[in-house]
Amino acid sequence: MNGRQRVLAALRRQPVDRPPVCNPTSVATVPLMDRVGAPFPQAHRDPHTMAALAATSYTVLGFDSVMPVFSIVQESSALGCPIQWEEKGNWPTVRMQEPIWRRPADTRCVLEAIRLLRQQLGDEVAIIGKTMGPWSLAYHCFGIETFLMMSLEDPESTRACLEGLKEATVLFGLAQLEAGADALTLPDHATGDLVSAEYYARYLRDLHAEFARRLPAPVILHICGRTLDRMEHIAETGVAAFHFDSKNPAGEARRAVRDRVALVGNVNNPHTLFAAGPAQVRQEVFRALDEGVALIGPECAIPLQTATENLVEIPRAVAAWHQQRTTRP
Protein backbone atom coordinates (compact mmCIF):
# COMPACT_ATOMS: atom_id res chain seq x y z
CA MET A 1 0.00 0.00 0.00
CA ASN A 2 1.05 3.59 -0.50
CA GLY A 3 0.32 6.26 2.09
CA ARG A 4 -2.99 7.34 0.61
CA GLN A 5 -4.32 3.80 0.35
CA ARG A 6 -3.14 3.02 3.87
CA VAL A 7 -4.77 6.06 5.49
CA LEU A 8 -8.07 5.71 3.67
CA ALA A 9 -8.30 1.99 4.45
CA ALA A 10 -7.62 2.63 8.13
CA LEU A 11 -10.24 5.38 8.24
CA ARG A 12 -12.73 2.90 6.84
CA ARG A 13 -11.57 0.30 9.39
CA GLN A 14 -10.34 -1.98 6.62
CA PRO A 15 -7.15 -4.12 6.65
CA VAL A 16 -3.83 -2.31 6.13
CA ASP A 17 -0.31 -3.56 5.43
CA ARG A 18 0.93 -1.61 8.48
CA PRO A 19 -0.56 1.11 10.70
CA PRO A 20 -0.51 4.47 8.92
CA VAL A 21 1.28 7.50 10.32
CA CYS A 22 -1.04 10.48 10.24
CA ASN A 23 -1.55 13.80 11.97
CA PRO A 24 -4.86 15.33 10.83
CA THR A 25 -4.06 18.66 12.50
CA SER A 26 -0.53 20.04 11.90
CA VAL A 27 3.09 18.92 11.89
CA ALA A 28 4.46 22.32 10.85
CA THR A 29 7.57 23.37 12.78
CA VAL A 30 10.12 26.17 12.59
CA PRO A 31 12.88 23.70 11.49
CA LEU A 32 10.65 22.51 8.64
CA MET A 33 9.80 26.09 7.68
CA ASP A 34 13.51 26.88 7.49
CA ARG A 35 14.27 23.71 5.55
CA VAL A 36 11.93 24.54 2.66
CA GLY A 37 11.74 28.33 2.99
CA ALA A 38 8.07 28.34 3.90
CA PRO A 39 7.61 30.31 7.14
CA PHE A 40 4.59 31.56 9.04
CA PRO A 41 2.70 33.81 8.48
CA GLN A 42 3.09 33.40 4.69
CA ALA A 43 2.26 29.69 5.00
CA HIS A 44 -1.19 30.65 6.28
CA ARG A 45 -1.94 33.07 3.46
CA ASP A 46 -0.02 32.10 0.31
CA PRO A 47 -1.02 28.79 -1.34
CA HIS A 48 2.42 27.94 -2.74
CA THR A 49 4.07 28.51 0.65
CA MET A 50 1.30 26.57 2.38
CA ALA A 51 1.70 23.62 0.01
CA ALA A 52 5.49 23.60 0.36
CA LEU A 53 5.32 23.43 4.14
CA ALA A 54 2.52 20.85 4.16
CA ALA A 55 4.42 18.55 1.80
CA THR A 56 7.25 18.14 4.33
CA SER A 57 4.98 15.86 6.35
CA TYR A 58 5.50 13.32 3.57
CA THR A 59 8.77 14.32 1.89
CA VAL A 60 10.81 14.96 5.06
CA LEU A 61 9.05 13.21 7.93
CA GLY A 62 7.77 10.15 6.07
CA PHE A 63 4.16 10.42 7.24
CA ASP A 64 1.37 8.87 5.18
CA SER A 65 -0.63 12.09 5.06
CA VAL A 66 -0.26 15.82 4.51
CA MET A 67 -2.50 18.51 6.00
CA PRO A 68 -2.08 22.11 4.79
CA VAL A 69 -4.36 23.99 7.19
CA PHE A 70 -1.97 24.75 10.04
CA SER A 71 -4.08 27.17 12.07
CA ILE A 72 -7.63 27.27 13.40
CA VAL A 73 -8.43 30.78 12.16
CA GLN A 74 -8.94 30.42 8.39
CA GLU A 75 -12.74 30.38 8.55
CA SER A 76 -12.86 33.00 11.30
CA SER A 77 -10.74 35.30 9.16
CA ALA A 78 -13.04 34.74 6.21
CA LEU A 79 -16.06 35.47 8.38
CA GLY A 80 -14.54 38.81 9.30
CA CYS A 81 -12.79 38.32 12.64
CA PRO A 82 -9.61 40.43 12.93
CA ILE A 83 -6.57 38.14 13.05
CA GLN A 84 -3.15 38.64 14.61
CA TRP A 85 -1.11 36.64 12.10
CA GLU A 86 2.08 36.64 14.21
CA GLU A 87 5.51 35.59 12.86
CA LYS A 88 7.40 32.36 12.24
CA GLY A 89 7.55 31.11 15.81
CA ASN A 90 3.95 31.61 16.86
CA TRP A 91 0.38 30.71 15.92
CA PRO A 92 -2.11 33.25 14.57
CA THR A 93 -4.96 34.21 16.87
CA VAL A 94 -8.28 36.00 16.69
CA ARG A 95 -7.68 39.54 18.03
CA MET A 96 -11.27 40.62 18.70
CA GLN A 97 -14.04 38.33 19.83
CA GLU A 98 -16.94 40.07 18.15
CA PRO A 99 -19.53 38.87 15.61
CA ILE A 100 -18.26 40.46 12.39
CA TRP A 101 -19.66 38.94 9.19
CA ARG A 102 -18.12 39.42 5.75
CA ARG A 103 -17.74 37.41 2.56
CA PRO A 104 -15.44 34.33 2.76
CA ALA A 105 -12.27 35.19 0.85
CA ASP A 106 -9.22 34.08 2.84
CA THR A 107 -10.17 30.39 2.57
CA ARG A 108 -9.23 30.38 -1.15
CA CYS A 109 -5.59 29.94 -0.12
CA VAL A 110 -6.41 26.53 1.36
CA LEU A 111 -8.22 25.36 -1.76
CA GLU A 112 -5.36 26.34 -4.06
CA ALA A 113 -2.83 24.69 -1.72
CA ILE A 114 -4.81 21.42 -1.85
CA ARG A 115 -4.86 21.58 -5.66
CA LEU A 116 -1.09 22.16 -5.71
CA LEU A 117 -0.45 19.25 -3.34
CA ARG A 118 -2.55 16.91 -5.48
CA GLN A 119 -0.66 17.98 -8.58
CA GLN A 120 2.74 17.61 -6.91
CA LEU A 121 2.19 14.45 -4.87
CA GLY A 122 -0.37 12.63 -6.99
CA ASP A 123 -2.07 9.70 -5.26
CA GLU A 124 0.94 8.65 -3.19
CA VAL A 125 -0.14 10.33 0.04
CA ALA A 126 -3.45 11.15 1.69
CA ILE A 127 -4.36 14.83 1.57
CA ILE A 128 -6.42 15.82 4.57
CA GLY A 129 -8.36 19.07 4.66
CA LYS A 130 -9.67 20.86 7.72
CA THR A 131 -12.98 22.57 8.33
CA MET A 132 -13.69 24.01 11.75
CA GLY A 133 -16.83 22.94 13.57
CA PRO A 134 -19.49 25.43 14.62
CA TRP A 135 -18.65 25.25 18.33
CA SER A 136 -15.10 26.44 17.60
CA LEU A 137 -16.33 29.10 15.19
CA ALA A 138 -18.72 30.37 17.84
CA TYR A 139 -15.79 30.81 20.24
CA HIS A 140 -14.08 33.03 17.69
CA CYS A 141 -17.12 35.01 16.59
CA PHE A 142 -18.84 35.53 19.94
CA GLY A 143 -15.98 35.06 22.39
CA ILE A 144 -15.42 31.95 24.51
CA GLU A 145 -16.93 33.29 27.74
CA THR A 146 -19.94 34.85 26.02
CA PHE A 147 -20.74 31.74 24.05
CA LEU A 148 -20.26 29.34 26.96
CA MET A 149 -22.55 31.46 29.13
CA MET A 150 -25.10 31.41 26.33
CA SER A 151 -24.93 27.61 26.23
CA LEU A 152 -25.73 27.55 29.95
CA GLU A 153 -28.45 30.20 29.99
CA ASP A 154 -30.04 30.20 26.55
CA PRO A 155 -30.12 26.83 24.79
CA GLU A 156 -32.41 28.10 22.03
CA SER A 157 -30.05 30.90 21.03
CA THR A 158 -27.07 28.54 21.27
CA ARG A 159 -28.69 26.12 18.84
CA ALA A 160 -29.57 28.98 16.50
CA CYS A 161 -25.91 30.07 16.46
CA LEU A 162 -24.71 26.54 15.76
CA GLU A 163 -27.30 26.02 13.03
CA GLY A 164 -26.16 29.15 11.25
CA LEU A 165 -22.45 28.49 11.60
CA LYS A 166 -22.68 24.86 10.52
CA GLU A 167 -23.14 25.90 6.91
CA ALA A 168 -19.67 27.46 6.89
CA THR A 169 -18.31 24.11 8.09
CA VAL A 170 -20.10 22.18 5.34
CA LEU A 171 -19.39 24.59 2.48
CA PHE A 172 -15.69 24.87 3.25
CA GLY A 173 -15.44 21.09 3.62
CA LEU A 174 -17.16 20.46 0.30
CA ALA A 175 -14.90 22.98 -1.43
CA GLN A 176 -11.78 21.22 -0.09
CA LEU A 177 -13.03 17.85 -1.29
CA GLU A 178 -13.69 19.31 -4.73
CA ALA A 179 -10.15 20.72 -4.71
CA GLY A 180 -8.71 17.24 -4.12
CA ALA A 181 -8.76 16.44 -0.39
CA ASP A 182 -9.27 12.77 0.49
CA ALA A 183 -10.60 13.29 4.02
CA LEU A 184 -11.49 16.13 6.36
CA THR A 185 -10.47 16.96 9.89
CA LEU A 186 -13.32 18.49 11.87
CA PRO A 187 -11.93 20.27 14.94
CA ASP A 188 -14.67 21.30 17.35
CA HIS A 189 -13.24 22.32 20.69
CA ALA A 190 -15.79 20.91 23.10
CA THR A 191 -13.02 19.78 25.42
CA GLY A 192 -13.86 18.27 28.77
CA ASP A 193 -12.21 21.24 30.47
CA LEU A 194 -14.96 23.55 29.15
CA VAL A 195 -17.91 21.43 28.04
CA SER A 196 -19.52 18.48 29.82
CA ALA A 197 -20.43 15.22 28.13
CA GLU A 198 -24.08 16.10 28.70
CA TYR A 199 -23.65 19.35 26.78
CA TYR A 200 -21.79 17.56 24.00
CA ALA A 201 -24.79 15.25 23.61
CA ARG A 202 -27.22 18.19 23.86
CA TYR A 203 -25.60 20.47 21.32
CA LEU A 204 -23.05 18.66 19.16
CA ARG A 205 -23.68 14.94 18.77
CA ASP A 206 -26.43 15.36 16.18
CA LEU A 207 -24.53 18.14 14.38
CA HIS A 208 -21.44 15.97 14.09
CA ALA A 209 -23.61 13.14 12.79
CA GLU A 210 -25.01 15.56 10.21
CA PHE A 211 -21.50 16.47 9.06
CA ALA A 212 -20.66 12.77 8.69
CA ARG A 213 -23.69 12.42 6.41
CA ARG A 214 -23.30 15.61 4.38
CA LEU A 215 -19.56 15.49 3.75
CA PRO A 216 -18.89 12.70 1.21
CA ALA A 217 -15.48 11.64 2.54
CA PRO A 218 -14.07 10.28 5.81
CA VAL A 219 -14.51 12.83 8.61
CA ILE A 220 -11.91 12.87 11.40
CA LEU A 221 -13.35 14.56 14.48
CA HIS A 222 -10.76 16.32 16.65
CA ILE A 223 -11.36 17.46 20.22
CA CYS A 224 -8.50 18.33 22.55
CA GLY A 225 -8.30 17.49 26.23
CA ARG A 226 -10.13 14.89 28.29
CA THR A 227 -12.87 13.33 26.19
CA LEU A 228 -13.36 9.79 27.53
CA ASP A 229 -16.69 10.79 29.02
CA ARG A 230 -18.11 11.70 25.58
CA MET A 231 -16.52 8.99 23.41
CA GLU A 232 -19.70 6.91 23.61
CA HIS A 233 -21.58 9.84 22.06
CA ILE A 234 -18.83 10.42 19.51
CA ALA A 235 -18.98 6.77 18.45
CA GLU A 236 -22.69 7.26 17.68
CA THR A 237 -22.12 10.08 15.18
CA GLY A 238 -20.87 8.01 12.27
CA VAL A 239 -17.62 9.95 11.85
CA ALA A 240 -14.83 7.82 10.43
CA ALA A 241 -12.29 8.57 13.13
CA PHE A 242 -11.58 10.44 16.35
CA HIS A 243 -8.26 12.24 16.81
CA PHE A 244 -7.72 12.19 20.55
CA ASP A 245 -5.49 13.65 23.24
CA SER A 246 -2.85 11.83 25.30
CA LYS A 247 -4.84 12.83 28.41
CA ASN A 248 -7.04 9.89 27.46
CA PRO A 249 -5.37 6.46 27.89
CA ALA A 250 -5.47 4.69 24.55
CA GLY A 251 -6.76 1.42 25.98
CA GLU A 252 -9.66 3.13 27.71
CA ALA A 253 -10.46 5.08 24.56
CA ARG A 254 -10.48 1.89 22.50
CA ARG A 255 -12.87 0.25 24.93
CA ALA A 256 -15.12 3.32 24.89
CA VAL A 257 -15.53 3.46 21.11
CA ARG A 258 -15.54 -0.34 20.65
CA ASP A 259 -14.28 -0.22 17.05
CA ARG A 260 -17.17 1.95 15.89
CA VAL A 261 -14.70 4.68 14.88
CA ALA A 262 -10.99 4.53 14.15
CA LEU A 263 -8.74 6.17 16.72
CA VAL A 264 -6.02 8.59 15.57
CA GLY A 265 -3.18 9.82 17.79
CA ASN A 266 -2.22 10.07 20.61
CA VAL A 267 1.54 10.63 21.04
CA ASN A 268 2.04 13.33 23.66
CA ASN A 269 3.17 16.74 22.41
CA PRO A 270 4.70 18.76 25.28
CA HIS A 271 6.41 16.04 27.29
CA THR A 272 7.37 13.55 24.58
CA LEU A 273 7.68 15.16 21.14
CA PHE A 274 8.86 18.56 22.36
CA ALA A 275 10.82 17.83 25.54
CA ALA A 276 11.98 14.21 25.24
CA GLY A 277 13.98 12.28 22.65
CA PRO A 278 13.53 9.56 20.03
CA ALA A 279 13.70 6.72 22.56
CA GLN A 280 10.73 8.09 24.47
CA VAL A 281 8.87 8.75 21.23
CA ARG A 282 9.36 5.13 20.20
CA GLN A 283 8.16 3.89 23.57
CA GLU A 284 4.97 5.93 23.33
CA VAL A 285 4.31 4.86 19.74
CA PHE A 286 4.67 1.21 20.75
CA ARG A 287 2.27 1.75 23.66
CA ALA A 288 -0.39 3.29 21.42
CA LEU A 289 -0.07 0.52 18.85
CA ASP A 290 -0.26 -2.17 21.52
CA GLU A 291 -3.48 -0.58 22.75
CA GLY A 292 -5.03 -0.69 19.29
CA VAL A 293 -4.77 2.89 17.98
CA ALA A 294 -5.38 2.57 14.25
CA LEU A 295 -3.55 5.65 12.90
CA ILE A 296 -0.49 6.82 14.79
CA GLY A 297 0.59 10.43 15.13
CA PRO A 298 0.84 13.40 17.47
CA GLU A 299 -2.17 14.16 19.65
CA CYS A 300 -2.72 17.63 18.12
CA ALA A 301 -0.87 20.35 16.22
CA ILE A 302 2.70 19.97 17.41
CA PRO A 303 4.76 22.65 19.19
CA LEU A 304 6.48 24.80 16.60
CA GLN A 305 9.97 24.18 18.02
CA THR A 306 9.67 20.35 17.97
CA ALA A 307 12.85 18.62 16.79
CA THR A 308 12.63 16.96 13.40
CA GLU A 309 14.38 13.83 14.73
CA ASN A 310 11.49 13.23 17.12
CA LEU A 311 8.93 13.48 14.34
CA VAL A 312 10.91 11.21 12.01
CA GLU A 313 11.02 8.66 14.82
CA ILE A 314 7.24 8.15 14.65
CA PRO A 315 7.19 6.37 11.25
CA ARG A 316 10.43 4.56 12.17
CA ALA A 317 8.85 3.28 15.36
CA VAL A 318 5.72 2.16 13.51
CA ALA A 319 7.87 0.24 11.03
CA ALA A 320 9.85 -1.38 13.85
CA TRP A 321 6.70 -2.34 15.75
CA HIS A 322 5.17 -3.81 12.61
CA GLN A 323 8.32 -5.80 11.84
CA GLN A 324 8.35 -7.24 15.35
CA ARG A 325 4.73 -8.28 15.04
CA THR A 326 5.15 -9.90 11.62
CA THR A 327 8.39 -11.76 12.46
CA ARG A 328 7.35 -12.93 15.92
CA PRO A 329 7.10 -16.76 16.12
Secondary structure per residue as TSV (DSSP state, phi and psi in degrees):
chain	resnum	aa	ss	phi	psi
A	1	M	-	360.0	145.5
A	2	N	-	-91.6	178.6
A	3	G	H	-60.7	-42.2
A	4	R	H	-62.5	-47.8
A	5	Q	H	-60.8	-40.7
A	6	R	H	-65.0	-46.4
A	7	V	H	-65.6	-46.7
A	8	L	H	-66.0	-37.3
A	9	A	H	-64.5	-43.5
A	10	A	H	-64.7	-38.1
A	11	L	H	-65.4	-27.6
A	12	R	T	-92.5	5.6
A	13	R	T	59.3	41.2
A	14	Q	-	-105.0	164.1
A	15	P	-	-62.0	145.1
A	16	V	-	-130.1	158.1
A	17	D	S	-73.5	-29.2
A	18	R	S	-159.2	160.4
A	19	P	-	-60.6	134.2
A	20	P	-	-75.1	154.3
A	21	V	B	-105.3	121.0
A	22	C	-	-153.2	131.2
A	23	N	-	-121.4	107.6
A	24	P	S	-79.8	4.8
A	25	T	S	-105.2	-93.8
A	26	S	-	-150.0	138.5
A	27	V	-	-117.5	21.1
A	28	A	-	-68.0	135.1
A	29	T	-	-138.3	162.7
A	30	V	H	-60.6	-44.8
A	31	P	H	-57.5	-38.2
A	32	L	H	-71.0	-37.4
A	33	M	H	-58.3	-45.9
A	34	D	H	-66.5	-36.0
A	35	R	H	-63.5	-38.9
A	36	V	H	-112.7	7.1
A	37	G	T	64.0	43.8
A	38	A	-	-133.0	74.6
A	39	P	-	-85.6	162.9
A	40	F	T	-72.3	149.9
A	41	P	T	-87.6	-3.5
A	42	Q	H	-57.8	-34.3
A	43	A	H	-69.1	-12.0
A	44	H	H	-89.0	-19.7
A	45	R	H	-126.5	-13.3
A	46	D	-	-115.4	123.2
A	47	P	H	-63.1	-37.2
A	48	H	H	-67.6	-40.1
A	49	T	H	-67.8	-41.4
A	50	M	H	-59.9	-46.1
A	51	A	H	-65.1	-40.2
A	52	A	H	-63.0	-42.5
A	53	L	H	-70.5	-41.2
A	54	A	H	-62.2	-38.1
A	55	A	H	-62.4	-23.9
A	56	T	H	-64.1	-22.2
A	57	S	H	-56.4	-35.9
A	58	Y	H	-95.7	-47.8
A	59	T	H	-76.5	-28.6
A	60	V	T	-105.8	-47.5
A	61	L	S	-86.4	-23.9
A	62	G	-	83.5	19.6
A	63	F	-	-72.4	164.7
A	64	D	S	-92.3	2.7
A	65	S	E	-142.4	159.3
A	66	V	E	-127.1	152.6
A	67	M	-	-147.2	108.2
A	68	P	-	-87.6	-4.1
A	69	V	-	-97.3	94.1
A	70	F	-	-79.4	-28.2
A	71	S	S	-106.8	-179.2
A	72	I	S	-115.1	20.4
A	73	V	-	-116.4	3.8
A	74	Q	H	-58.8	-50.9
A	75	E	H	-67.2	-40.0
A	76	S	H	-61.9	-38.9
A	77	S	H	-62.6	-43.9
A	78	A	H	-65.5	-32.4
A	79	L	H	-75.9	-12.8
A	80	G	T	116.3	2.0
A	81	C	-	-72.1	132.5
A	82	P	-	-65.4	134.4
A	83	I	E	-116.8	135.8
A	84	Q	E	-93.0	103.4
A	85	W	-	-75.7	-15.6
A	86	E	-	61.3	-166.9
A	87	E	-	-122.3	-162.6
A	88	K	T	-59.1	-36.4
A	89	G	T	-95.4	16.0
A	90	N	S	-146.7	159.6
A	91	W	-	-87.2	147.9
A	92	P	-	-71.0	152.1
A	93	T	E	-137.8	157.4
A	94	V	E	-75.6	125.4
A	95	R	S	-82.8	-37.2
A	96	M	-	-126.0	131.4
A	97	Q	-	-98.9	73.5
A	98	E	S	-131.7	151.5
A	99	P	-	-78.1	97.8
A	100	I	-	-119.5	117.2
A	101	W	-	-112.1	124.5
A	102	R	-	-138.7	178.4
A	103	R	-	-70.6	143.5
A	104	P	-	-74.9	114.0
A	105	A	-	-124.0	-39.7
A	106	D	T	-65.9	-21.9
A	107	T	T	-69.8	-11.6
A	108	R	H	-62.9	-30.1
A	109	C	H	-57.2	-44.1
A	110	V	H	-62.0	-44.6
A	111	L	H	-63.9	-42.4
A	112	E	H	-67.7	-37.6
A	113	A	H	-62.8	-40.0
A	114	I	H	-63.8	-42.4
A	115	R	H	-61.5	-42.0
A	116	L	H	-63.9	-43.3
A	117	L	H	-63.1	-39.5
A	118	R	H	-65.6	-40.0
A	119	Q	H	-65.3	-41.7
A	120	Q	H	-78.3	-38.2
A	121	L	H	-105.2	-8.9
A	122	G	T	60.9	-138.2
A	123	D	T	-104.2	20.3
A	124	E	S	-77.8	-25.3
A	125	V	S	-138.5	147.1
A	126	A	E	-75.5	130.4
A	127	I	E	-101.7	119.7
A	128	I	E	-110.2	125.2
A	129	G	E	-89.4	178.8
A	130	K	E	-144.3	127.9
A	131	T	-	-132.9	120.2
A	132	M	-	-68.8	141.5
A	133	G	-	-75.6	164.5
A	134	P	H	-69.2	-25.5
A	135	W	H	-66.2	-44.4
A	136	S	H	-64.6	-42.8
A	137	L	H	-62.6	-35.7
A	138	A	H	-65.5	-36.9
A	139	Y	H	-55.7	-45.3
A	140	H	H	-72.5	-37.8
A	141	C	H	-86.1	-29.4
A	142	F	H	-110.2	-16.9
A	143	G	-	94.8	140.1
A	144	I	H	-60.7	-51.5
A	145	E	H	-63.2	-44.5
A	146	T	H	-60.7	-45.2
A	147	F	H	-70.3	-40.4
A	148	L	H	-64.4	-38.6
A	149	M	H	-64.6	-37.7
A	150	M	H	-61.2	-41.9
A	151	S	H	-64.1	-27.6
A	152	L	H	-81.1	-38.5
A	153	E	H	-103.1	-22.3
A	154	D	-	-143.2	76.1
A	155	P	H	-58.0	-35.8
A	156	E	H	-64.3	-44.9
A	157	S	H	-66.8	-37.0
A	158	T	H	-59.9	-46.8
A	159	R	H	-64.6	-36.7
A	160	A	H	-63.3	-41.2
A	161	C	H	-61.3	-47.0
A	162	L	H	-65.2	-39.2
A	163	E	H	-62.6	-39.8
A	164	G	H	-70.1	-43.7
A	165	L	H	-72.4	-23.8
A	166	K	H	-61.6	-26.7
A	167	E	H	-68.9	-31.4
A	168	A	H	-63.5	-40.5
A	169	T	H	-59.9	-47.7
A	170	V	H	-68.6	-47.2
A	171	L	H	-63.5	-42.5
A	172	F	H	-67.6	-38.6
A	173	G	H	-62.8	-45.4
A	174	L	H	-62.4	-39.6
A	175	A	H	-64.0	-38.2
A	176	Q	H	-68.3	-38.0
A	177	L	H	-65.1	-41.0
A	178	E	H	-63.7	-32.5
A	179	A	H	-75.0	-15.6
A	180	G	T	129.0	3.6
A	181	A	-	-68.5	145.6
A	182	D	S	-91.6	-28.6
A	183	A	E	-151.9	169.1
A	184	L	E	-131.9	130.4
A	185	T	E	-83.5	135.8
A	186	L	E	-119.9	88.8
A	187	P	E	-78.4	129.6
A	188	D	-	-143.8	105.2
A	189	H	-	-82.9	62.7
A	190	A	-	-93.5	55.3
A	191	T	-	-64.5	153.4
A	192	G	T	-61.5	-21.2
A	193	D	T	-71.0	-20.4
A	194	L	T	-121.9	-27.8
A	195	V	S	-131.7	130.1
A	196	S	-	-77.6	163.1
A	197	A	H	-61.3	-35.7
A	198	E	H	-61.4	-41.9
A	199	Y	H	-73.2	-31.7
A	200	Y	I	-59.5	-47.2
A	201	A	I	-64.6	-37.2
A	202	R	I	-68.3	-43.3
A	203	Y	I	-106.6	-32.1
A	204	L	I	-116.7	-25.9
A	205	R	H	-56.1	-49.3
A	206	D	H	-69.1	-34.4
A	207	L	H	-64.9	-43.4
A	208	H	H	-65.2	-35.5
A	209	A	H	-64.5	-37.5
A	210	E	H	-64.3	-41.4
A	211	F	H	-62.4	-40.2
A	212	A	H	-61.9	-31.9
A	213	R	H	-80.2	-40.6
A	214	R	H	-84.3	-22.2
A	215	L	S	-97.9	112.3
A	216	P	S	-82.1	57.6
A	217	A	S	-164.8	164.4
A	218	P	-	-59.6	131.0
A	219	V	E	-106.1	126.6
A	220	I	E	-107.2	104.6
A	221	L	E	-74.8	135.2
A	222	H	E	-125.0	124.9
A	223	I	-	-137.3	125.1
A	224	C	-	-74.1	168.1
A	225	G	S	79.0	-162.9
A	226	R	-	-77.7	120.8
A	227	T	-	-135.0	7.4
A	228	L	G	-55.6	-36.4
A	229	D	G	-70.6	-12.1
A	230	R	G	-117.6	5.0
A	231	M	H	-66.4	-29.5
A	232	E	H	-61.2	-44.0
A	233	H	H	-66.2	-41.8
A	234	I	H	-60.6	-40.4
A	235	A	H	-65.5	-17.9
A	236	E	T	-87.0	-7.2
A	237	T	T	-80.6	-23.0
A	238	G	T	87.5	6.0
A	239	V	-	-64.7	154.4
A	240	A	S	-71.6	-36.6
A	241	A	E	-152.9	160.9
A	242	F	E	-126.8	121.0
A	243	H	E	-91.4	114.4
A	244	F	-	-124.1	160.5
A	245	D	-	-85.0	152.6
A	246	S	T	-69.0	-10.5
A	247	K	T	-66.9	-12.2
A	248	N	S	-108.7	112.7
A	249	P	-	-55.2	133.6
A	250	A	H	-60.4	-40.1
A	251	G	H	-63.3	-42.1
A	252	E	H	-66.5	-38.1
A	253	A	H	-63.5	-42.6
A	254	R	H	-62.1	-41.3
A	255	R	H	-68.0	-32.6
A	256	A	H	-69.2	-41.8
A	257	V	H	-87.1	-20.8
A	258	R	T	50.0	48.0
A	259	D	T	63.8	14.7
A	260	R	S	-81.0	-23.4
A	261	V	S	-135.4	154.3
A	262	A	E	-80.1	141.6
A	263	L	E	-96.1	138.1
A	264	V	E	-124.1	132.7
A	265	G	E	134.7	-141.2
A	266	N	E	-124.7	51.6
A	267	V	E	-66.0	127.9
A	268	N	-	-62.6	136.8
A	269	N	I	-82.5	-62.1
A	270	P	I	-70.6	-39.3
A	271	H	I	-87.7	-34.2
A	272	T	I	-98.8	-62.2
A	273	L	I	-70.4	-37.3
A	274	F	I	-86.4	-45.0
A	275	A	T	-104.3	-14.8
A	276	A	S	-103.2	-159.6
A	277	G	-	-129.8	-178.4
A	278	P	H	-55.8	-35.8
A	279	A	H	-62.3	-42.4
A	280	Q	H	-70.0	-35.4
A	281	V	H	-60.3	-46.9
A	282	R	H	-60.5	-42.6
A	283	Q	H	-60.4	-41.9
A	284	E	H	-72.1	-36.2
A	285	V	H	-62.0	-45.8
A	286	F	H	-59.3	-42.6
A	287	R	H	-61.7	-44.8
A	288	A	H	-64.1	-42.4
A	289	L	H	-64.8	-41.0
A	290	D	H	-62.5	-29.5
A	291	E	T	-86.9	-2.5
A	292	G	T	96.1	17.3
A	293	V	-	-67.3	129.8
A	294	A	S	-80.8	-39.3
A	295	L	E	-124.4	121.5
A	296	I	E	-96.1	137.3
A	297	G	E	179.6	-179.2
A	298	P	E	-60.9	157.6
A	299	E	S	-72.6	-21.3
A	300	C	S	-163.8	-169.5
A	301	A	S	-59.5	129.7
A	302	I	-	-79.6	155.9
A	303	P	-	-57.2	140.9
A	304	L	T	-67.5	-19.7
A	305	Q	T	-99.2	15.6
A	306	T	-	-61.4	137.1
A	307	A	-	-71.0	137.5
A	308	T	H	-60.4	-35.7
A	309	E	H	-62.2	-30.7
A	310	N	H	-72.0	-36.2
A	311	L	H	-72.3	-40.5
A	312	V	H	-62.4	-29.1
A	313	E	H	-66.5	-24.0
A	314	I	H	-62.5	-56.0
A	315	P	H	-63.8	-32.6
A	316	R	H	-63.4	-42.0
A	317	A	H	-66.6	-39.7
A	318	V	H	-61.2	-44.0
A	319	A	H	-62.6	-41.2
A	320	A	H	-66.8	-42.3
A	321	W	H	-61.8	-44.6
A	322	H	H	-63.4	-40.9
A	323	Q	H	-63.6	-41.3
A	324	Q	H	-61.4	-41.3
A	325	R	H	-68.5	-36.7
A	326	T	H	-83.2	-21.7
A	327	T	H	-100.4	-4.2
A	328	R	-	-67.1	133.1
A	329	P	-	-60.7	360.0
